[in-house]
Amino acid sequence: MDSNTFDQVLVVIVIILALILFAWGRWRYDIVATSALLVLAAARIIPTDQVFNGFGNPAVITVAAVMVVSRGMWNAGAADALAAALAGLGDRLLMPVITGVTAFISAFVDDTGTTGIMMPVAIQLARKNEQSPSKVLMPIAFASLLGGCITLIGTPANILVAGFRRQATGEPFGLFDFTPVGLSLTLAGLVFIWLIGWRLVPVRRSKGGKDELFEIADYLTEVAVPKESPFVKKTVSELEKALQEDVLILGIVRGKRRLPVLSRLEPLRAGDVLIVEADANSLKALLETSKFVLAAEKDLAKKFLVSAEIGMVEGVIGAGSQLVGRTLAQMNLRRFYGANVLAVSRQGHRHKGRLSGFRLQSGDVLLFQGGTESLGTVLDRLGCLPLAKRSLRIDKPTRVVTAVLIFSGVVLLPAFGILPVQVAFTAGAVLMVLCGIINARELYENVDWPLIVLLGAFIPVGEAMQSSGITRSIANAFLPVAGQLPHVVSLGVVLAGTLLLSNIINHTAAAMVMAPIAIGIAQGFGASVDPFLMAVAVGVSSSFLTPIGHQANTLVMGPGGYAFGDYWRLGLPLSLLVVGLAPFLIKMFWPF
């Protein structure tokens, strides 16, 4: 085996293993991508002085800057104000308006962020109209994916595809080069959802509110602390450490005072009455260990879970959350964040076992209790999205105007060719900080660093596919068959292959694998690379079949109560629509 063949075989093996690990999900995708990069660097397939060149790629810089600018728009309240205008929607207009607005926002704000903005609004409107939230959550997730393919900044995958076009032709795709195809597909997809697709969405049993969803009151008990208890003068922390069961101390009644327990250092006194959340087995263990006695009272949830100072909010765990893969015991939220997690729901079903050892994953819904003023900040720092509409941040209209002006500037400057996209958006991110719309901490906290590492690590791997000749070999194997068919059919094959791959692995990783292959096929035909790269861009924005291909799908899984197999009901016909229509639209706007 000559050295060139060895290089090709090794690159193929590394990429196949990476795809398997991406789909398995046992290790985070940035770790997998970095490992693939290091293996190819150790084999000298990627030159050692170019191993980390991907992190300086304009596509990576652009993605990070877009995330910061989008956060600025969120902080200023521009998106909230637009979402609030939907508050009066009735039953008939709910589906077309909320999906249409979602698609519009998604064209300019990251599609995952758009889903996070619209999800609490959709839930509230569905409950107001006595509908199950499951009827609208999947459509808004799919609308955000469709809208993301309208502009360069709608999804990180578009920025990445534009970077591959720059490598192939010397010029990247412009900000609105995606619009003719993307807008046409988005309109077609939305019309399908409005007329037919909504009937295919599974209906899950709707609950009325936070306490009903998790039935918290069923798990609350009042216990009195007698003077002979060994835990008199001991702290809440010491009591919880002594117990081997899941028992959460939520409040203390001391005389006529009611004390919410958000500090684990509160000492117990004889005569205190504790409000505890526990199942039957945990409660029995508590009484035996502490020598506490039962004391019955009604309406505990209303008295202790919510007050002027203490509130509850449901939050869904985002894909980049620090909670993913960890347990509540490891996070120790009461100590570090001053908040309690009262319950956890996965795919619409409350977890009935021990909470402390339950390993969390993206899409889980948590019921948080904490200070009303701090809960929003806690959710932000944990990477969770609230399922209740936030209080609107529009009390300072000048911030909204400033943010909109900055955003308009960073969009118009590249559109008129005055500045490259990466420079314009980086300048916009800096201006958002200088104008006080986001602070220095948020500047870094709101960048999806695992995604940035994935991009920076896998871009050289994609280049290795080209330099080792793999893309040329794939094109040569494809051409004898495809050469007998119209180019539009080949375009459909590339699009369908990308679409299927993006439903199995992270859609951005799918773009990095398929873009070099698309370029190789186009060059083998002697055709322009543009239509084939556009097919890749459309394919990665069409992850409708599973909840794992795109974070927007994952976000709505828990709140909607969807099962893994629910997505294909609406996703399959929508995917067939895209595969059938997109090649002809691409051919129309991007000739071969």
C-alpha positions in Angstrom: 0.0 0.0 0.0 1.5 3.3 -1.1 1.5 6.3 1.3 -1.3 8.1 -0.5 -3.6 5.1 -0.3 -2.7 4.7 3.4 -3.6 8.3 4.0 -6.9 7.9 2.3 -7.7 4.8 4.2 -6.8 6.3 7.6 -8.8 9.5 6.9 -11.9 7.4 5.9 -11.5 5.3 9.1 -11.2 8.4 11.3 -14.2 10.1 9.7 -16.4 7.0 9.9 -15.4 6.5 13.6 -16.2 10.2 14.2 -19.6 9.9 12.6 -20.4 6.8 14.7 -19.3 8.6 17.9 -21.3 11.7 16.9 -24.4 9.5 16.4 -23.8 7.6 19.7 -23.5 10.7 21.7 -21.5 9.2 24.5 -18.8 11.8 24.2 -19.5 15.4 23.3 -19.0 16.3 19.7 -16.2 18.8 20.3 -14.2 16.1 22.1 -14.8 13.7 19.1 -13.8 16.3 16.6 -10.6 17.3 18.5 -9.6 13.6 18.8 -10.1 13.1 15.0 -7.9 16.2 14.4 -5.1 15.0 16.7 -5.1 11.5 15.1 -4.6 12.9 11.6 -2.0 15.3 12.9 -0.1 12.5 14.6 -0.2 10.6 11.2 1.2 13.8 9.5 -1.8 13.8 7.2 -2.5 17.3 8.5 0.8 19.2 8.7 1.7 20.1 12.3 2.0 23.8 11.5 -1.7 23.7 10.2 -3.3 21.7 13.0 -5.1 24.7 14.6 -5.6 26.8 11.5 -9.3 26.0 11.6 -9.7 28.2 14.7 -8.6 31.2 12.7 -11.0 30.4 9.8 -13.4 33.3 9.0 -16.3 30.9 9.4 -15.4 30.2 13.0 -15.0 33.9 13.8 -18.3 34.7 12.2 -20.2 32.1 14.1 -18.9 33.3 17.4 -19.6 36.9 16.6 -23.1 36.2 15.4 -23.8 34.4 18.7 -22.8 37.6 20.7 -24.8 40.0 18.5 -27.8 37.7 18.8 -27.4 37.8 22.5 -27.4 41.6 22.4 -30.7 41.6 20.6 -32.1 39.3 23.2 -30.8 41.4 26.1 -32.2 44.6 24.6 -35.7 43.1 24.4 -36.2 43.5 20.6 -37.2 39.8 20.2 -39.3 39.8 23.3 -41.2 42.9 22.1 -42.0 41.1 18.8 -43.1 38.0 20.6 -45.3 39.9 23.0 -47.2 41.3 20.1 -48.5 37.7 19.6 -50.2 37.6 23.0 -53.7 38.2 21.7 -53.7 35.5 19.0 -56.8 33.3 18.8 -57.0 29.6 17.9 -57.3 30.0 14.2 -54.3 32.3 13.7 -52.1 30.7 16.3 -50.3 28.2 14.0 -49.7 30.4 10.9 -48.7 33.5 12.8 -46.4 31.9 15.3 -44.6 29.7 12.8 -44.3 32.6 10.3 -42.8 34.9 13.0 -40.5 32.1 14.1 -39.2 31.6 10.5 -38.7 35.4 10.1 -36.7 35.7 13.4 -34.7 32.6 12.5 -33.4 34.2 9.3 -31.4 36.7 11.4 -31.1 35.0 14.8 -29.6 31.6 15.3 -32.3 29.0 14.8 -31.8 27.4 18.2 -32.0 30.8 19.9 -35.1 31.6 18.0 -36.8 28.4 19.2 -35.8 29.4 22.8 -37.4 32.8 22.3 -40.7 31.5 20.8 -41.1 28.3 22.9 -42.5 30.0 26.1 -44.8 32.2 24.0 -46.1 29.2 22.1 -46.8 27.3 25.3 -48.7 30.1 26.9 -50.7 30.8 23.8 -51.5 27.1 23.4 -52.7 26.9 27.1 -54.7 30.1 26.7 -56.5 28.5 23.7 -57.0 25.2 25.5 -54.7 23.3 23.2 -51.9 20.9 24.0 -48.5 22.7 23.6 -47.4 19.6 21.6 -49.5 20.9 18.7 -47.4 24.0 18.2 -43.9 23.2 19.6 -42.8 20.8 16.8 -44.0 23.2 14.1 -42.1 26.2 15.6 -38.9 24.0 15.8 -39.3 23.1 12.1 -40.1 26.7 11.2 -36.9 27.8 12.8 -34.9 25.3 10.7 -36.7 26.5 7.6 -36.1 30.1 8.4 -32.4 29.4 9.2 -31.7 28.7 5.5 -32.9 32.1 4.3 -29.7 34.0 5.1 -26.0 33.4 5.8 -26.4 34.1 9.5 -29.5 32.0 10.0 -27.5 28.9 11.1 -23.8 28.2 11.7 -23.9 25.6 8.9 -24.5 28.2 6.3 -21.5 30.2 7.4 -19.4 27.0 7.2 -20.7 26.2 3.7 -19.8 29.7 2.7 -16.3 29.1 4.0 -15.9 26.0 1.8 -17.0 28.0 -1.2 -14.3 30.6 -0.4 -11.7 27.8 -0.4 -13.0 26.4 -3.7 -13.6 29.7 -5.6 -11.9 32.4 -3.7 -15.2 34.1 -2.7 -17.6 33.0 0.0 -21.4 33.2 -0.3 -22.8 36.6 0.6 -25.3 37.4 3.3 -28.4 37.1 1.1 -27.1 34.6 -1.5 -29.1 31.9 0.3 -32.3 34.0 0.2 -33.9 33.0 -3.2 -33.8 29.3 -2.5 -34.2 29.5 1.3 -37.2 31.9 1.2 -38.9 29.8 -1.5 -38.5 26.6 0.5 -39.5 28.3 3.8 -42.8 29.6 2.2 -43.5 26.1 0.7 -42.8 24.4 4.0 -44.9 26.8 6.1 -47.9 26.5 3.7 -47.6 22.7 4.0 -47.6 22.9 7.8 -50.5 25.3 7.8 -52.7 23.3 5.5 -51.7 19.6 6.1 -48.8 19.2 8.5 -50.4 20.4 11.7 -52.8 17.4 11.4 -49.8 15.1 11.6 -48.3 16.5 14.8 -48.9 14.1 17.8 -51.1 15.5 20.6 -49.9 14.9 24.1 -52.0 15.4 27.2 -51.8 19.1 28.2 -51.3 20.2 31.7 -52.5 23.5 33.1 -49.5 24.8 34.9 -46.2 24.2 36.7 -47.6 22.7 39.9 -50.1 20.6 37.9 -47.5 19.4 35.5 -45.3 18.0 38.2 -48.0 17.4 40.9 -45.7 18.9 43.5 -48.4 19.1 46.2 -48.6 15.3 46.2 -45.0 15.1 47.5 -45.2 17.9 50.1 -45.4 17.0 53.8 -45.2 19.0 57.0 -43.0 17.6 59.8 -42.5 19.1 63.3 -39.1 19.3 65.1 -39.5 18.1 68.7 -37.0 19.2 71.4 -35.7 15.6 71.7 -34.6 15.5 68.0 -30.9 15.1 67.5 -31.0 17.8 64.8 -32.1 20.7 67.0 -29.5 23.5 66.5 -28.1 21.5 63.5 -28.2 23.2 60.1 -30.3 22.1 57.1 -27.1 21.1 55.4 -26.2 18.7 58.3 -29.7 17.2 58.2 -29.5 16.6 54.4 -26.1 15.0 54.7 -27.3 12.6 57.4 -30.1 11.3 55.1 -29.5 8.7 52.5 -32.7 9.4 50.7 -33.9 12.3 48.5 -35.5 14.8 50.8 -35.7 18.5 50.0 -36.3 21.0 52.7 -38.4 23.8 51.1 -39.5 25.9 54.1 -39.6 26.4 57.8 -42.6 27.6 59.9 -41.3 29.3 63.0 -44.1 30.7 65.1 -46.0 32.9 62.7 -43.1 33.3 60.4 -42.6 31.3 57.2 -39.0 31.0 56.1 -38.1 29.7 52.6 -35.0 27.6 52.8 -32.6 28.7 50.1 -29.6 28.6 52.4 -28.3 25.2 53.7 -26.9 26.9 56.8 -30.2 27.7 58.4 -30.2 26.2 62.0 -33.2 24.2 63.2 -35.0 25.0 66.4 -37.3 22.9 68.6 -40.9 23.7 67.6 -40.0 24.4 63.9 -42.3 22.9 61.3 -40.4 21.9 58.1 -42.0 21.7 54.7 -40.3 18.8 52.9 -40.6 17.3 49.5 -40.3 13.5 49.6 -41.9 10.3 48.5 -43.2 7.7 51.0 -39.9 5.8 51.4 -37.8 8.9 51.7 -40.2 10.4 54.3 -40.1 7.2 56.4 -36.3 7.4 56.4 -36.4 11.1 57.4 -38.7 10.4 60.4 -36.7 7.5 61.6 -33.3 9.3 61.3 -34.4 12.7 62.7 -37.1 11.7 65.2 -39.4 14.4 63.6 -43.1 13.9 63.7 -45.8 14.4 61.1 -48.0 17.5 61.1 -50.8 17.8 58.5 -51.9 21.0 56.8 -53.5 21.7 53.5 -52.5 24.0 50.6 -48.8 23.7 51.3 -47.8 24.3 47.7 -49.6 27.6 47.5 -48.1 28.8 50.8 -44.4 27.8 50.4 -43.6 27.2 46.8 -44.6 30.7 45.5 -44.7 34.0 47.3 -43.7 37.6 46.6 -40.0 36.7 47.1 -40.0 33.1 46.0 -41.1 31.8 42.7 -41.1 28.7 40.4 -40.3 28.4 36.7 -39.9 25.5 34.3 -36.7 25.4 32.3 -35.6 23.1 29.5 -32.0 22.1 29.4 -30.2 23.4 26.3 -27.6 21.3 24.4 -24.7 23.4 25.6 -25.9 23.5 29.3 -23.4 22.7 32.0 -26.1 20.4 33.4 -25.9 17.9 30.5 -24.4 14.6 31.7 -24.3 15.7 35.4 -26.5 15.0 38.4 -28.2 17.4 40.7 -26.0 16.2 43.6 -22.9 17.1 41.5 -24.3 20.6 40.7 -25.4 21.5 44.3 -27.6 24.2 43.0 -28.8 25.4 46.4 -25.3 26.1 47.6 -23.9 27.7 44.4 -27.0 29.3 42.8 -29.5 29.7 45.7 -32.1 27.6 43.9 -33.9 24.3 44.3 -34.9 21.8 41.6 -38.2 20.4 42.7 -38.9 18.0 39.9 -37.5 16.7 36.6 -39.5 15.6 33.5 -38.3 13.7 30.5 -40.4 13.4 27.3 -43.4 14.6 29.2 -43.1 12.1 32.1 -42.1 13.1 35.6 -39.1 11.3 37.1 -40.4 9.5 40.1 -37.1 8.2 41.5 -34.2 9.8 43.3 -33.5 13.2 41.9 -30.0 13.6 43.4 -28.5 10.8 41.3 -30.6 11.3 38.1 -28.2 12.1 35.2 -29.6 15.0 33.2 -29.6 15.4 29.4 -30.5 18.0 26.9 -34.3 18.5 26.5 -35.1 17.6 30.1 -37.5 19.9 31.8 -36.7 21.1 35.4 -38.9 22.8 37.9 -36.8 25.5 39.6 -37.7 27.3 42.9 -35.8 30.3 43.9 -35.8 34.1 44.4 -38.1 35.8 41.9 -35.4 38.4 41.1 -32.7 35.8 40.5 -34.4 32.9 38.8 -33.9 34.3 35.3 -30.2 34.8 35.9 -29.9 31.3 37.3 -31.5 29.7 34.2 -29.2 31.8 32.0 -26.1 30.8 33.8 -27.1 27.1 33.8 -27.9 27.2 30.0 -31.6 26.5 30.5 -34.4 28.1 28.6 -37.5 29.2 30.5 -40.9 27.8 29.6 -42.7 30.8 30.9 -42.7 34.1 29.1 -40.0 36.4 30.7 -40.8 39.8 31.9 -40.2 42.1 28.9 -36.9 43.9 28.8 -38.3 47.0 27.0 -38.3 49.5 29.9 -35.4 51.3 28.2 -36.4 52.0 24.6 -33.0 53.5 23.8 -31.4 50.1 24.3 -33.8 48.5 21.8 -33.1 51.2 19.3 -29.3 51.0 19.8 -29.3 47.2 19.4 -31.5 47.3 16.3 -29.2 50.0 14.8 -26.1 47.9 15.5 -27.7 44.8 14.1 -28.9 46.7 11.0 -25.4 48.0 10.4 -23.7 44.6 10.7 -26.2 43.2 8.2 -26.0 46.1 5.7 -22.3 46.6 5.6 -21.6 43.1 4.2 -24.7 43.3 2.0 -23.2 46.3 0.2 -19.7 44.8 0.1 -18.3 47.4 2.5 -16.9 44.9 5.0 -16.6 41.2 5.1 -19.2 39.4 7.2 -16.7 38.3 9.9 -15.4 41.8 10.4 -18.8 43.4 10.4 -20.2 41.0 13.0 -17.1 41.2 15.2 -17.4 45.0 15.2 -21.1 44.6 16.1 -20.2 42.3 19.0 -17.7 44.9 20.3 -20.3 47.7 20.0 -22.8 45.7 21.9 -20.4 45.5 24.8 -19.3 49.2 24.6 -22.9 50.3 24.6 -23.7 48.3 27.7 -26.2 46.0 26.0 -24.2 42.9 27.0 -21.5 42.8 29.7 -18.1 41.2 29.5 -19.2 38.0 31.3 -22.0 37.5 28.8 -19.6 38.1 25.9 -18.0 34.8 26.7 -20.8 32.9 28.4 -23.1 33.1 25.4 -20.7 31.7 22.8 -21.4 28.0 22.2 -17.8 27.0 22.8 -18.3 23.2 22.1 -19.6 24.3 18.6 -16.7 26.6 18.1 -14.3 23.8 19.0 -16.2 21.4 16.7 -15.8 23.9 13.8 -12.1 24.7 14.5 -11.1 21.1 14.9 -13.1 19.6 12.0 -12.3 22.2 9.3 -8.8 20.8 8.9 -10.3 17.3 8.8 -12.5 18.4 5.9 -9.5 19.8 4.2 -7.7 16.5 4.7 -10.5 14.8 2.8 -9.7 17.0 -0.2 -5.9 16.9 0.1 -5.7 13.1 0.5 -7.9 12.7 -2.6 -10.9 11.1 -0.9 -13.4 13.6 -2.4 -11.9 12.9 -5.8 -12.3 9.2 -5.3 -15.9 9.5 -4.1 -16.6 11.7 -7.1 -15.0 9.2 -9.5 -17.1 6.4 -8.1 -20.3 8.5 -8.3 -19.8 9.9 -11.8 -20.2 6.8 -13.9 -23.8 6.4 -12.6 -24.6 10.1 -12.2 -23.2 11.0 -15.6 -26.1 9.2 -17.2 -28.6 11.3 -15.3 -29.6 15.0 -15.3 -27.5 17.1 -13.0 -30.6 18.0 -11.1 -31.0 14.3 -10.0 -27.4 14.3 -8.8 -28.2 17.5 -6.9 -31.1 15.7 -5.3 -28.9 12.8 -4.3 -26.4 15.1 -2.6 -29.2 16.9 -0.8 -30.9 13.7 0.3 -27.6 12.3 1.6 -26.9 15.4 3.6 -30.4 15.5 5.0 -30.2 11.9 6.2 -26.8 12.4 7.7 -27.9 15.6 9.5 -30.7 13.7 11.2 -28.2 11.2 12.7 -25.3 13.5 13.7 -25.0 17.2 14.6 -26.1 19.2 11.5 -22.9 21.3 11.5 -20.7 18.2 11.5 -22.8 16.9 8.6 -22.1 20.1 6.7 -18.3 19.6 7.3 -18.4 16.1 6.0 -20.7 16.7 3.0 -19.4 20.0 1.7 -16.0 18.7 0.5 -17.7 15.7 -1.1 -20.1 18.1 -2.9 -17.2 20.1 -4.2 -15.5 17.0 -5.5 -18.6 15.8 -7.3 -19.1 19.3 -8.9 -15.5 19.4 -10.0 -15.8 15.9 -11.4 -18.8 17.1 -13.5 -16.9 20.2 -14.6 -19.8 22.1 -13.1 -20.0 25.1 -10.7 -19.7 24.2 -7.1 -22.4 26.7 -6.1 -25.5 24.5 -6.7 -24.0 21.5 -4.9 -22.9 23.5 -1.9 -26.4 25.1 -1.8 -27.8 21.6 -1.7 -25.6 20.8 1.3 -26.8 24.0 3.0 -30.5 23.1 2.4 -29.9 19.5 3.5 -28.4 20.4 6.9 -31.3 22.8 7.6 -33.8 20.0 7.0 -33.2 17.8 10.1 -36.9 17.0 10.6 -36.8 13.3 11.2 -35.2 12.9 14.6 -34.7 15.0 17.8 -30.9 14.6 17.8 -29.9 16.2 14.5 -30.6 19.7 15.5 -30.7 21.5 18.9 -34.1 23.1 18.1 -35.7 19.7 17.9 -34.1 18.6 21.1 -35.3 21.7 23.0 -39.0 21.0 22.3 -38.9 17.3 23.0 -39.3 17.5 26.7 -41.9 20.4 26.9 -43.9 18.8 24.1 -43.7 15.3 25.6 -42.6 13.9 22.3 -41.1 10.4 21.8 -38.2 9.8 19.5 -40.4 8.3 16.9 -42.9 11.2 16.8 -40.7 13.5 14.7 -41.0 11.5 11.4 -44.8 12.0 11.3 -44.5 15.6 10.3 -40.8 15.4 9.4 -41.0 12.7 6.7 -43.5 14.5 4.4 -41.7 17.8 5.0 -38.4 16.2 4.1 -39.9 14.7 0.9 -41.2 18.1 0.0 -37.7 19.6 0.4 -36.0 16.9 -1.5 -38.5 17.1 -4.3 -38.6 20.9 -4.6 -35.2 22.2 -3.6 -33.1 20.7 -6.5 -35.3 22.6 -9.1 -35.2 25.8 -7.1 -31.4 25.5 -6.8 -31.1 24.9 -10.5 -33.3 27.9 -11.2 -31.2 30.3 -9.1 -27.8 28.7 -9.3 -27.1 27.3 -12.8 -24.7 24.5 -13.3 
